[in-house]
Amino acid sequence: MIAFIIALDALKRSLAVANQIGIVAVIVDAKDEKAVAFYKDYGFTAFPDNHRRLFLSLSTIKKLVYRSWQSHSNFSRKCIFLKIRL
């Protein structure tokens, strides 16, 4: 879970500067096959000539960040609801 949080933070930061520096994707170099699987689980696509180099488009990052924000938001609402009921 911590790896997801760190990766999501990096993706959020890339969105924050995307308009200023003109990026269209984030590229990562996975250190091993486990890392390749991790990135692919979140929508990264491997380059044809190097399966350990993967990319994720900014449009996909926006969807991923929004989806994670909704999940976090729903989780927070559920916690608040449970706290009130207790």
N, CA, C and O atoms as a GROMACS GRO file, in nm:
protein
  344
    1MET      N    1   0.082  -0.120   0.000
    1MET     CA    2   0.000   0.000   0.000
    1MET      C    3   0.087   0.126   0.000
    1MET      O    4   0.054   0.225  -0.066
    2ILE      N    5   0.197   0.123   0.074
    2ILE     CA    6   0.284   0.241   0.081
    2ILE      C    7   0.342   0.273  -0.056
    2ILE      O    8   0.358   0.390  -0.092
    3ALA      N    9   0.374   0.170  -0.134
    3ALA     CA   10   0.428   0.193  -0.269
    3ALA      C   11   0.325   0.267  -0.355
    3ALA      O   12   0.361   0.355  -0.432
    4PHE      N   13   0.198   0.230  -0.341
    4PHE     CA   14   0.092   0.297  -0.416
    4PHE      C   15   0.082   0.443  -0.376
    4PHE      O   16   0.068   0.531  -0.461
    5ILE      N   17   0.088   0.470  -0.246
    5ILE     CA   18   0.077   0.608  -0.197
    5ILE      C   19   0.193   0.693  -0.249
    5ILE      O   20   0.173   0.808  -0.289
    6ILE      N   21   0.313   0.638  -0.247
    6ILE     CA   22   0.429   0.712  -0.296
    6ILE      C   23   0.417   0.737  -0.447
    6ILE      O   24   0.444   0.847  -0.495
    7ALA      N   25   0.376   0.633  -0.521
    7ALA     CA   26   0.360   0.648  -0.665
    7ALA      C   27   0.251   0.750  -0.697
    7ALA      O   28   0.267   0.833  -0.787
    8LEU      N   29   0.141   0.743  -0.625
    8LEU     CA   30   0.031   0.838  -0.647
    8LEU      C   31   0.076   0.980  -0.618
    8LEU      O   32   0.038   1.073  -0.691
    9ASP      N   33   0.155   1.000  -0.515
    9ASP     CA   34   0.206   1.133  -0.484
    9ASP      C   35   0.292   1.186  -0.599
    9ASP      O   36   0.280   1.302  -0.638
   10ALA      N   37   0.378   1.101  -0.652
   10ALA     CA   38   0.463   1.141  -0.766
   10ALA      C   39   0.378   1.176  -0.887
   10ALA      O   40   0.408   1.272  -0.958
   11LEU      N   41   0.273   1.099  -0.911
   11LEU     CA   42   0.185   1.128  -1.025
   11LEU      C   43   0.110   1.259  -1.005
   11LEU      O   44   0.092   1.335  -1.099
   12LYS      N   45   0.065   1.284  -0.881
   12LYS     CA   46  -0.003   1.410  -0.852
   12LYS      C   47   0.092   1.528  -0.877
   12LYS      O   48   0.051   1.631  -0.931
   13ARG      N   49   0.216   1.513  -0.838
   13ARG     CA   50   0.314   1.620  -0.859
   13ARG      C   51   0.339   1.643  -1.008
   13ARG      O   52   0.357   1.757  -1.052
   14SER      N   53   0.339   1.535  -1.085
   14SER     CA   54   0.358   1.551  -1.230
   14SER      C   55   0.240   1.626  -1.292
   14SER      O   56   0.259   1.706  -1.384
   15LEU      N   57   0.120   1.600  -1.242
   15LEU     CA   58   0.003   1.675  -1.290
   15LEU      C   59   0.015   1.823  -1.256
   15LEU      O   60  -0.021   1.910  -1.336
   16ALA      N   61   0.066   1.851  -1.138
   16ALA     CA   62   0.076   1.990  -1.092
   16ALA      C   63   0.167   2.074  -1.182
   16ALA      O   64   0.143   2.194  -1.199
   17VAL      N   65   0.270   2.013  -1.238
   17VAL     CA   66   0.363   2.089  -1.321
   17VAL      C   67   0.345   2.064  -1.471
   17VAL      O   68   0.417   2.122  -1.552
   18ALA      N   69   0.251   1.981  -1.507
   18ALA     CA   70   0.233   1.941  -1.647
   18ALA      C   71   0.215   2.059  -1.741
   18ALA      O   72   0.275   2.062  -1.848
   19ASN      N   73   0.134   2.154  -1.704
   19ASN     CA   74   0.109   2.268  -1.792
   19ASN      C   75   0.229   2.362  -1.800
   19ASN      O   76   0.250   2.428  -1.902
   20GLN      N   77   0.307   2.368  -1.694
   20GLN     CA   78   0.422   2.458  -1.692
   20GLN      C   79   0.538   2.405  -1.776
   20GLN      O   80   0.609   2.484  -1.839
   21ILE      N   81   0.557   2.273  -1.777
   21ILE     CA   82   0.672   2.220  -1.849
   21ILE      C   83   0.635   2.136  -1.971
   21ILE      O   84   0.722   2.087  -2.042
   22GLY      N   85   0.506   2.121  -1.996
   22GLY     CA   86   0.460   2.057  -2.118
   22GLY      C   87   0.483   1.907  -2.128
   22GLY      O   88   0.522   1.858  -2.234
   23ILE      N   89   0.461   1.833  -2.021
   23ILE     CA   90   0.476   1.688  -2.029
   23ILE      C   91   0.345   1.623  -2.074
   23ILE      O   92   0.237   1.677  -2.050
   24VAL      N   93   0.355   1.509  -2.137
   24VAL     CA   94   0.237   1.436  -2.182
   24VAL      C   95   0.228   1.297  -2.121
   24VAL      O   96   0.126   1.230  -2.132
   25ALA      N   97   0.337   1.253  -2.056
   25ALA     CA   98   0.338   1.120  -1.995
   25ALA      C   99   0.447   1.114  -1.888
   25ALA      O  100   0.538   1.196  -1.885
   26VAL      N  101   0.434   1.014  -1.802
   26VAL     CA  102   0.537   0.984  -1.704
   26VAL      C  103   0.601   0.852  -1.746
   26VAL      O  104   0.531   0.756  -1.778
   27ILE      N  105   0.734   0.848  -1.746
   27ILE     CA  106   0.808   0.728  -1.784
   27ILE      C  107   0.882   0.676  -1.662
   27ILE      O  108   0.945   0.753  -1.590
   28VAL      N  109   0.874   0.546  -1.640
   28VAL     CA  110   0.946   0.483  -1.528
   28VAL      C  111   1.030   0.368  -1.581
   28VAL      O  112   0.997   0.306  -1.682
   29ASP      N  113   1.138   0.341  -1.512
   29ASP     CA  114   1.222   0.224  -1.539
   29ASP      C  115   1.207   0.130  -1.420
   29ASP      O  116   1.260   0.156  -1.312
   30ALA      N  117   1.135   0.021  -1.440
   30ALA     CA  118   1.110  -0.075  -1.333
   30ALA      C  119   1.237  -0.152  -1.301
   30ALA      O  120   1.311  -0.192  -1.391
   31LYS      N  121   1.262  -0.172  -1.172
   31LYS     CA  122   1.387  -0.238  -1.132
   31LYS      C  123   1.383  -0.389  -1.149
   31LYS      O  124   1.488  -0.452  -1.162
   32ASP      N  125   1.263  -0.448  -1.149
   32ASP     CA  126   1.252  -0.593  -1.166
   32ASP      C  127   1.111  -0.628  -1.215
   32ASP      O  128   1.029  -0.540  -1.238
   33GLU      N  129   1.086  -0.756  -1.230
   33GLU     CA  130   0.956  -0.801  -1.285
   33GLU      C  131   0.840  -0.770  -1.190
   33GLU      O  132   0.728  -0.743  -1.234
   34LYS      N  133   0.867  -0.773  -1.060
   34LYS     CA  134   0.763  -0.739  -0.962
   34LYS      C  135   0.721  -0.593  -0.980
   34LYS      O  136   0.603  -0.560  -0.972
   35ALA      N  137   0.819  -0.506  -1.002
   35ALA     CA  138   0.790  -0.365  -1.024
   35ALA      C  139   0.714  -0.345  -1.156
   35ALA      O  140   0.625  -0.260  -1.164
   36VAL      N  141   0.750  -0.421  -1.259
   36VAL     CA  142   0.679  -0.414  -1.388
   36VAL      C  143   0.531  -0.447  -1.364
   36VAL      O  144   0.443  -0.376  -1.413
   37ALA      N  145   0.505  -0.554  -1.290
   37ALA     CA  146   0.366  -0.594  -1.262
   37ALA      C  147   0.293  -0.486  -1.183
   37ALA      O  148   0.176  -0.458  -1.209
   38PHE      N  149   0.362  -0.426  -1.086
   38PHE     CA  150   0.302  -0.318  -1.005
   38PHE      C  151   0.258  -0.204  -1.095
   38PHE      O  152   0.143  -0.159  -1.087
   39TYR      N  153   0.347  -0.156  -1.181
   39TYR     CA  154   0.314  -0.044  -1.269
   39TYR      C  155   0.203  -0.081  -1.367
   39TYR      O  156   0.115   0.001  -1.394
   40LYS      N  157   0.208  -0.201  -1.421
   40LYS     CA  158   0.104  -0.242  -1.516
   40LYS      C  159  -0.033  -0.250  -1.449
   40LYS      O  160  -0.135  -0.222  -1.513
   41ASP      N  161  -0.036  -0.286  -1.321
   41ASP     CA  162  -0.163  -0.289  -1.248
   41ASP      C  163  -0.230  -0.152  -1.243
   41ASP      O  164  -0.352  -0.143  -1.229
   42TYR      N  165  -0.151  -0.047  -1.254
   42TYR     CA  166  -0.205   0.089  -1.249
   42TYR      C  167  -0.213   0.155  -1.386
   42TYR      O  168  -0.228   0.277  -1.396
   43GLY      N  169  -0.201   0.075  -1.491
   43GLY     CA  170  -0.226   0.126  -1.625
   43GLY      C  171  -0.105   0.165  -1.707
   43GLY      O  172  -0.120   0.210  -1.820
   44PHE      N  173   0.015   0.149  -1.652
   44PHE     CA  174   0.135   0.181  -1.729
   44PHE      C  175   0.148   0.082  -1.846
   44PHE      O  176   0.107  -0.034  -1.835
   45THR      N  177   0.204   0.129  -1.955
   45THR     CA  178   0.226   0.047  -2.074
   45THR      C  179   0.376   0.036  -2.100
   45THR      O  180   0.448   0.135  -2.094
   46ALA      N  181   0.419  -0.086  -2.129
   46ALA     CA  182   0.562  -0.108  -2.156
   46ALA      C  183   0.598  -0.064  -2.297
   46ALA      O  184   0.518  -0.076  -2.390
   47PHE      N  185   0.718  -0.011  -2.311
   47PHE     CA  186   0.770   0.020  -2.444
   47PHE      C  187   0.799  -0.111  -2.516
   47PHE      O  188   0.843  -0.207  -2.454
   48PRO      N  189   0.775  -0.117  -2.645
   48PRO     CA  190   0.795  -0.243  -2.720
   48PRO      C  191   0.938  -0.295  -2.716
   48PRO      O  192   0.960  -0.417  -2.714
   49ASP      N  193   1.036  -0.206  -2.714
   49ASP     CA  194   1.175  -0.249  -2.720
   49ASP      C  195   1.241  -0.269  -2.583
   49ASP      O  196   1.354  -0.316  -2.575
   50ASN      N  197   1.169  -0.235  -2.475
   50ASN     CA  198   1.223  -0.250  -2.340
   50ASN      C  199   1.107  -0.267  -2.243
   50ASN      O  200   1.045  -0.168  -2.204
   51HIS      N  201   1.078  -0.391  -2.205
   51HIS     CA  202   0.959  -0.417  -2.123
   51HIS      C  203   0.968  -0.361  -1.981
   51HIS      O  204   0.867  -0.354  -1.911
   52ARG      N  205   1.086  -0.322  -1.937
   52ARG     CA  206   1.101  -0.262  -1.804
   52ARG      C  207   1.087  -0.109  -1.806
   52ARG      O  208   1.085  -0.046  -1.700
   53ARG      N  209   1.078  -0.051  -1.923
   53ARG     CA  210   1.052   0.093  -1.935
   53ARG      C  211   0.904   0.107  -1.969
   53ARG      O  212   0.857   0.056  -2.071
   54LEU      N  213   0.831   0.177  -1.882
   54LEU     CA  214   0.687   0.190  -1.899
   54LEU      C  215   0.647   0.337  -1.896
   54LEU      O  216   0.720   0.422  -1.846
   55PHE      N  217   0.530   0.365  -1.951
   55PHE     CA  218   0.480   0.503  -1.950
   55PHE      C  219   0.333   0.505  -1.916
   55PHE      O  220   0.261   0.406  -1.932
   56LEU      N  221   0.289   0.621  -1.868
   56LEU     CA  222   0.149   0.645  -1.836
   56LEU      C  223   0.116   0.785  -1.883
   56LEU      O  224   0.182   0.882  -1.843
   57SER      N  225   0.014   0.797  -1.967
   57SER     CA  226  -0.023   0.928  -2.021
   57SER      C  227  -0.085   1.016  -1.913
   57SER      O  228  -0.141   0.966  -1.816
   58LEU      N  229  -0.075   1.147  -1.932
   58LEU     CA  230  -0.132   1.240  -1.836
   58LEU      C  231  -0.283   1.224  -1.825
   58LEU      O  232  -0.338   1.241  -1.716
   59SER      N  233  -0.349   1.193  -1.934
   59SER     CA  234  -0.495   1.176  -1.926
   59SER      C  235  -0.530   1.057  -1.836
   59SER      O  236  -0.628   1.062  -1.763
   60THR      N  237  -0.450   0.951  -1.843
   60THR     CA  238  -0.472   0.836  -1.756
   60THR      C  239  -0.438   0.870  -1.611
   60THR      O  240  -0.505   0.825  -1.518
   61ILE      N  241  -0.334   0.949  -1.592
   61ILE     CA  242  -0.295   0.991  -1.457
   61ILE      C  243  -0.408   1.072  -1.393
   61ILE      O  244  -0.439   1.053  -1.276
   62LYS      N  245  -0.469   1.161  -1.470
   62LYS     CA  246  -0.581   1.239  -1.418
   62LYS      C  247  -0.693   1.149  -1.370
   62LYS      O  248  -0.750   1.172  -1.263
   63LYS      N  249  -0.725   1.046  -1.447
   63LYS     CA  250  -0.831   0.953  -1.408
   63LYS      C  251  -0.793   0.876  -1.282
   63LYS      O  252  -0.875   0.858  -1.192
   64LEU      N  253  -0.668   0.831  -1.275
   64LEU     CA  254  -0.620   0.756  -1.160
   64LEU      C  255  -0.622   0.841  -1.034
   64LEU      O  256  -0.666   0.795  -0.928
   65VAL      N  257  -0.576   0.964  -1.043
   65VAL     CA  258  -0.574   1.054  -0.928
   65VAL      C  259  -0.716   1.086  -0.884
   65VAL      O  260  -0.746   1.086  -0.765
   66TYR      N  261  -0.804   1.112  -0.979
   66TYR     CA  262  -0.944   1.142  -0.946
   66TYR      C  263  -1.009   1.022  -0.879
   66TYR      O  264  -1.081   1.038  -0.780
   67ARG      N  265  -0.985   0.904  -0.932
   67ARG     CA  266  -1.043   0.782  -0.875
   67ARG      C  267  -0.992   0.760  -0.733
   67ARG      O  268  -1.069   0.722  -0.645
   68SER      N  269  -0.863   0.781  -0.710
   68SER     CA  270  -0.807   0.762  -0.576
   68SER      C  271  -0.863   0.868  -0.480
   68SER      O  272  -0.887   0.839  -0.363
   69TRP      N  273  -0.884   0.990  -0.532
   69TRP     CA  274  -0.942   1.095  -0.448
   69TRP      C  275  -1.084   1.058  -0.408
   69TRP      O  276  -1.123   1.079  -0.294
   70GLN      N  277  -1.161   1.004  -0.501
   70GLN     CA  278  -1.298   0.962  -0.470
   70GLN      C  279  -1.298   0.852  -0.366
   70GLN      O  280  -1.377   0.855  -0.272
   71SER      N  281  -1.209   0.754  -0.382
   71SER     CA  282  -1.201   0.644  -0.286
   71SER      C  283  -1.164   0.696  -0.148
   71SER      O  284  -1.224   0.656  -0.048
   72HIS      N  285  -1.066   0.786  -0.143
   72HIS     CA  286  -1.025   0.844  -0.016
   72HIS      C  287  -1.139   0.924   0.044
   72HIS      O  288  -1.164   0.919   0.165
   73SER      N  289  -1.208   0.997  -0.039
   73SER     CA  290  -1.318   1.080   0.006
   73SER      C  291  -1.430   0.992   0.062
   73SER      O  292  -1.486   1.023   0.168
   74ASN      N  293  -1.463   0.884  -0.008
   74ASN     CA  294  -1.565   0.791   0.040
   74ASN      C  295  -1.523   0.728   0.171
   74ASN      O  296  -1.604   0.714   0.262
   75PHE      N  297  -1.395   0.690   0.180
   75PHE     CA  298  -1.343   0.630   0.302
   75PHE      C  299  -1.356   0.729   0.419
   75PHE      O  300  -1.396   0.690   0.529
   76SER      N  301  -1.321   0.855   0.394
   76SER     CA  302  -1.330   0.957   0.500
   76SER      C  303  -1.474   0.975   0.545
   76SER      O  304  -1.502   0.985   0.664
   77ARG      N  305  -1.566   0.979   0.448
   77ARG     CA  306  -1.708   0.993   0.483
   77ARG      C  307  -1.756   0.876   0.567
   77ARG      O  308  -1.830   0.894   0.662
   78LYS      N  309  -1.713   0.753   0.532
   78LYS     CA  310  -1.752   0.635   0.608
   78LYS      C  311  -1.697   0.642   0.750
   78LYS      O  312  -1.766   0.607   0.845
   79CYS      N  313  -1.572   0.687   0.765
   79CYS     CA  314  -1.513   0.699   0.898
   79CYS      C  315  -1.589   0.802   0.982
   79CYS      O  316  -1.616   0.778   1.100
   80ILE      N  317  -1.622   0.914   0.921
   80ILE     CA  318  -1.698   1.017   0.993
   80ILE      C  319  -1.834   0.963   1.032
   80ILE      O  320  -1.879   0.985   1.145
   81PHE      N  321  -1.901   0.891   0.940
   81PHE     CA  322  -2.031   0.833   0.969
   81PHE      C  323  -2.020   0.736   1.086
   81PHE      O  324  -2.104   0.740   1.177
   82LEU      N  325  -1.921   0.650   1.086
   82LEU     CA  326  -1.903   0.554   1.194
   82LEU      C  327  -1.874   0.624   1.325
   82LEU      O  328  -1.923   0.583   1.430
   83LYS      N  329  -1.797   0.729   1.321
   83LYS     CA  330  -1.764   0.804   1.442
   83LYS      C  331  -1.889   0.866   1.501
   83LYS      O  332  -1.908   0.864   1.623
   84ILE      N  333  -1.974   0.921   1.417
   84ILE     CA  334  -2.098   0.982   1.465
   84ILE      C  335  -2.190   0.879   1.526
   84ILE      O  336  -2.254   0.904   1.628
   85ARG      N  337  -2.196   0.760   1.464
   85ARG     CA  338  -2.285   0.655   1.514
   85ARG      C  339  -2.235   0.599   1.648
   85ARG      O  340  -2.316   0.554   1.729
   86LEU      N  341  -2.105   0.601   1.672
   86LEU     CA  342  -2.050   0.547   1.796
   86LEU      C  343  -2.079   0.644   1.906
   86LEU      O  344  -2.042   0.620   2.021
   0.00000   0.00000   0.00000
